[in-house]
């Protein structure tokens, strides 16, 4: 993402904070993220480098959470008491940018992750910034594949056998922009939408998918990508 696109969306000269809990080598993870953001002229502070993590969240202009192991990520957020501070900042209008595991923890729970549970978080309850689930890196079933395991669609349908939240299968290069009570699908690819008891369907690039907010009365106040 280029700096100009970032600034148009964020509408501020930003200082972001990030959370490198999804990988074991947090310093290397943070360094790579800092390098990428600095190349765009943006300041990025990793919370693991500061003595007061909650204060850093409270003072940040925007929040970025990247990818890695979702169980490890959520466990870190919970153990450092960062879940509620992040929720409060997003509710106050601070932009949240989530990539891969960072998009999953924006949901009510981490139940749509494909990661191995290498650690055990305190609970599966995540940030709950949106009332639906995201399944990133969505791959369509390949009819000629000899793989005997479950497809991503089959796993999502299993989730919906036990849960009510709709699921968005986000293909590579796509994102959901949530702002002012509306959601737009951005990027070059369609997304696959799943509701319990209904046939999955496709949402075209650029579509308004604000109907996903009807899954809960608690629509997000802030801006989420």
C-alpha positions as CSV (number, residue, x, y, z in Angstrom):
1,X,0.0,0.0,0.0
2,X,1.4,3.4,-1.0
3,X,1.7,6.2,1.5
4,X,-0.8,8.4,-0.4
5,X,-3.5,5.8,-0.1
6,X,-2.7,5.4,3.6
7,X,-3.0,9.1,4.2
8,X,-6.2,9.5,2.3
9,X,-7.8,6.8,4.4
10,X,-6.3,7.7,7.7
11,X,-6.7,11.5,7.2
12,X,-4.0,12.2,9.7
13,X,-0.2,12.4,9.9
14,X,0.0,9.0,11.5
15,X,2.1,7.3,14.2
16,X,1.0,3.7,14.3
17,X,1.5,1.1,17.0
18,X,1.9,-2.6,16.2
19,X,1.7,-5.8,18.1
20,X,4.3,-8.5,17.2
21,X,2.9,-11.3,19.3
22,X,2.1,-13.6,16.4
23,X,5.7,-14.8,15.9
24,X,8.2,-16.0,18.5
25,X,11.0,-13.6,17.2
26,X,9.2,-10.4,18.1
27,X,12.2,-8.1,17.4
28,X,12.7,-9.5,13.9
29,X,9.0,-9.3,13.2
30,X,8.8,-5.7,14.4
31,X,11.9,-4.7,12.5
32,X,10.4,-5.9,9.2
33,X,7.2,-4.1,9.8
34,X,9.0,-0.9,10.8
35,X,11.1,-1.0,7.7
36,X,8.1,-1.4,5.4
37,X,6.2,1.4,7.1
38,X,9.2,3.7,7.3
39,X,9.6,3.3,3.5
40,X,6.2,4.8,3.2
41,X,7.2,7.7,5.4
42,X,5.2,6.4,8.3
43,X,6.2,6.0,12.0
44,X,5.6,2.6,13.6
45,X,6.1,1.7,17.2
46,X,6.0,-1.9,18.4
47,X,4.4,-2.3,21.8
48,X,7.0,-4.9,22.9
49,X,9.6,-2.2,22.7
50,X,7.9,0.1,25.3
51,X,7.6,0.0,29.0
52,X,3.9,1.0,29.1
53,X,2.0,-0.9,26.4
54,X,-1.5,0.4,27.3
55,X,-0.3,4.0,27.2
56,X,1.2,3.5,23.7
57,X,-2.2,2.2,22.5
58,X,-3.9,5.2,24.1
59,X,-1.6,7.7,22.4
60,X,-1.4,6.0,18.9
61,X,-3.0,7.7,15.9
62,X,-3.7,4.2,14.4
63,X,-3.4,0.6,15.2
64,X,-1.8,-2.1,13.0
65,X,-1.8,-5.8,13.7
66,X,-0.2,-8.1,11.2
67,X,-0.1,-11.8,10.5
68,X,1.4,-14.9,12.1
69,X,-0.1,-17.5,14.4
70,X,-3.5,-16.3,15.6
71,X,-3.5,-18.3,18.8
72,X,-0.1,-16.8,19.8
73,X,-1.3,-13.3,18.8
74,X,-4.5,-13.4,20.8
75,X,-2.7,-14.9,23.8
76,X,-0.2,-12.0,23.7
77,X,-3.0,-9.4,23.5
78,X,-4.8,-11.0,26.4
79,X,-1.8,-11.5,28.7
80,X,-0.7,-7.8,28.2
81,X,-4.2,-6.6,28.9
82,X,-4.5,-4.9,25.5
83,X,-7.9,-6.2,24.3
84,X,-10.0,-3.6,26.1
85,X,-7.7,-0.6,25.3
86,X,-7.7,-1.5,21.6
87,X,-11.5,-1.8,21.7
88,X,-11.9,1.6,23.4
89,X,-9.5,3.3,20.9
90,X,-11.4,1.9,17.8
91,X,-14.7,2.9,19.3
92,X,-13.3,6.4,19.7
93,X,-12.6,6.5,16.0
94,X,-8.9,5.5,15.8
95,X,-8.3,3.5,12.6
96,X,-7.5,-0.2,12.9
97,X,-5.6,-2.0,10.2
98,X,-5.5,-5.8,10.4
99,X,-3.7,-8.2,8.1
100,X,-4.2,-12.0,8.1
101,X,-4.2,-13.0,11.8
102,X,-4.7,-9.3,12.5
103,X,-8.0,-9.4,10.6
104,X,-9.2,-12.5,12.4
105,X,-8.6,-11.0,15.9
106,X,-10.8,-8.0,14.8
107,X,-13.7,-10.5,14.8
108,X,-15.7,-11.8,17.7
109,X,-13.5,-14.9,18.0
110,X,-10.5,-16.6,16.5
111,X,-12.6,-19.6,15.5
112,X,-12.1,-19.1,11.7
113,X,-8.3,-19.3,11.8
114,X,-6.6,-22.1,10.0
115,X,-3.5,-21.9,12.4
116,X,-2.3,-24.7,14.6
117,X,-3.0,-24.0,18.3
118,X,0.6,-23.9,19.3
119,X,-0.4,-22.0,22.5
120,X,-3.6,-21.7,24.5
121,X,-5.1,-18.2,24.8
122,X,-7.2,-17.4,27.9
123,X,-10.3,-17.7,25.7
124,X,-11.2,-17.7,22.0
125,X,-12.9,-14.3,22.5
126,X,-11.1,-11.7,20.3
127,X,-11.4,-7.9,19.9
128,X,-15.0,-8.1,18.6
129,X,-14.6,-4.9,16.5
130,X,-17.0,-6.2,13.8
131,X,-20.0,-8.6,14.3
132,X,-18.8,-11.2,11.7
133,X,-15.9,-13.5,11.1
134,X,-13.2,-13.2,8.5
135,X,-11.4,-16.2,6.9
136,X,-8.4,-14.6,5.2
137,X,-6.3,-16.2,2.4
138,X,-9.5,-17.8,1.1
139,X,-8.9,-20.6,-1.5
140,X,-11.6,-21.9,-3.7
141,X,-12.0,-25.7,-3.9
142,X,-10.0,-27.3,-6.7
143,X,-12.0,-30.0,-8.5
144,X,-9.0,-31.8,-9.8
145,X,-7.0,-31.7,-6.6
146,X,-5.9,-35.0,-5.0
147,X,-5.8,-33.5,-1.5
148,X,-7.9,-35.5,0.8
149,X,-8.3,-32.9,3.5
150,X,-11.1,-30.4,4.0
151,X,-11.5,-27.4,1.9
152,X,-11.7,-23.9,3.4
153,X,-15.3,-23.7,2.4
154,X,-16.0,-27.0,4.2
155,X,-14.4,-25.7,7.4
156,X,-16.4,-22.5,7.3
157,X,-19.6,-24.5,6.9
158,X,-18.6,-26.6,9.9
159,X,-18.1,-23.3,11.9
160,X,-21.6,-22.3,10.9
161,X,-23.0,-25.5,12.2
162,X,-22.1,-24.4,15.7
163,X,-22.0,-20.6,15.4
164,X,-24.3,-17.7,14.2
165,X,-21.8,-15.1,13.0
166,X,-21.5,-14.8,9.2
167,X,-18.1,-15.4,7.6
168,X,-16.3,-13.5,4.8
169,X,-13.9,-15.6,2.8
170,X,-11.3,-12.9,1.8
171,X,-9.2,-13.8,-1.2
172,X,-5.6,-12.5,-1.6
173,X,-5.3,-8.8,-2.3
174,X,-8.7,-7.9,-1.0
175,X,-9.8,-6.0,2.1
176,X,-12.8,-4.8,3.9
177,X,-13.0,-1.1,4.7
178,X,-15.3,-0.4,7.6
179,X,-16.2,3.3,8.2
180,X,-19.2,5.3,9.5
181,X,-21.4,2.2,9.6
182,X,-20.7,1.0,6.1
183,X,-18.5,-1.7,4.7
184,X,-16.9,-1.8,1.2
185,X,-15.0,-4.7,-0.4
186,X,-11.8,-3.3,-1.8
187,X,-9.2,-5.0,-4.0
188,X,-9.2,-7.0,-7.3
189,X,-11.1,-10.1,-6.1
190,X,-14.6,-11.1,-5.1
191,X,-15.2,-12.3,-1.6
192,X,-17.3,-15.4,-0.7
193,X,-20.0,-14.7,1.9
194,X,-21.4,-17.4,4.2
195,X,-24.5,-17.2,6.4
196,X,-25.8,-20.0,8.6
197,X,-28.5,-22.0,6.7
198,X,-28.0,-20.2,3.4
199,X,-26.1,-20.9,0.2
200,X,-22.7,-19.1,0.1
201,X,-22.6,-16.3,-2.5
202,X,-20.0,-14.0,-4.1
203,X,-19.6,-10.3,-3.5
204,X,-18.0,-8.4,-6.3
205,X,-15.0,-6.1,-5.9
206,X,-16.2,-2.6,-4.8
207,X,-19.5,-4.0,-3.4
208,X,-21.2,-2.5,-0.4
209,X,-21.4,-5.3,2.1
210,X,-22.8,-3.3,4.9
211,X,-25.5,-6.0,5.4
212,X,-22.8,-7.8,7.5
213,X,-23.3,-5.2,10.2
214,X,-26.9,-6.5,10.7
215,X,-25.4,-9.5,12.4
216,X,-25.2,-7.5,15.6
217,X,-26.7,-4.3,17.0
218,X,-23.1,-3.2,17.9
219,X,-21.9,-1.7,14.7
220,X,-18.3,-0.5,14.8
221,X,-17.7,3.2,15.3
222,X,-14.1,3.5,14.2
223,X,-12.4,2.8,10.9
224,X,-11.2,-0.7,10.2
225,X,-9.4,-2.1,7.2
